[in-house]
Amino acid sequence: MDTVLLKRLYVLFFIELDTRKVFVTGVTAHPTGAWVAQQARNLSHELAQRTQPVRFLIRDWDTKFTASFDEVFRSEGIRVIRTPIRAPRANAFAERFVGTVRRECLDRMLIVGRRHLEAVVHEFVVHYNSHRPHRSLGQLPPQPKNTAPTEPENVDPSRLQRTNRLGGLIHEYRLVA
């Protein structure tokens, strides 16, 4: 992401393929192998708390993903799989998320700096994980709030409540009593 001040920032994220849940681990202007490995350690602590283990990690051939990055996941029993060279479709889920966050959020905002980008991406990921419907999940979000989607013909417009996210860029709707 390029900021208003023409500074390039990088966001490191991970996606669970079965649930489509996104984890953003960090934003930096200078991604190095050591920084990426530290973000992997931070994520591995969070993944260790889960009841269902992670079996594999799909990643590309970027030089920032060093042997220490891979070793963090291997030590947790996670198999690291590299995508084929110059094959963006091999990691289609990550590419799709990048396109989604750009189209729905970042292309419509002027980002000032790292902290601003962190706040915007965090807010979008909360929306993405808790509210945004996914076709592959039966129109449910990755972390549903135990509510089934209602049929459109049964919705009374007076019972809808709108919540604005990102200053009104994204609207979330829910039924109220």
Sequence and secondary structure as in RCSB ss.txt:
>XXXX:A:sequence
MDTVLLKRLYVLFFIELDTRKVFVTGVTAHPTGAWVAQQARNLSHELAQRTQPVRFLIRDWDTKFTASFDEVFRS
EGIRVIRTPIRAPRANAFAERFVGTVRRECLDRMLIVGRRHLEAVVHEFVVHYNSHRPHRSLGQLPPQPKNTAPT
EPENVDPSRLQRTNRLGGLIHEYRLVA
>XXXX:A:secstr
 B TTS B EEEEEE TTT  EEEEEEESS  HHHHHHHHHHHHHHHHT SS   EEEE   TTS HHHHHHHHT
TT EEEE  TT GGGGHHHHHHHHHHHHHTGGGS   SHHHHHHHHHHHHHHHHHT  BGGGTSB SS  S    
 GGG  GGGEEEEEEGGGTEEEEEE  
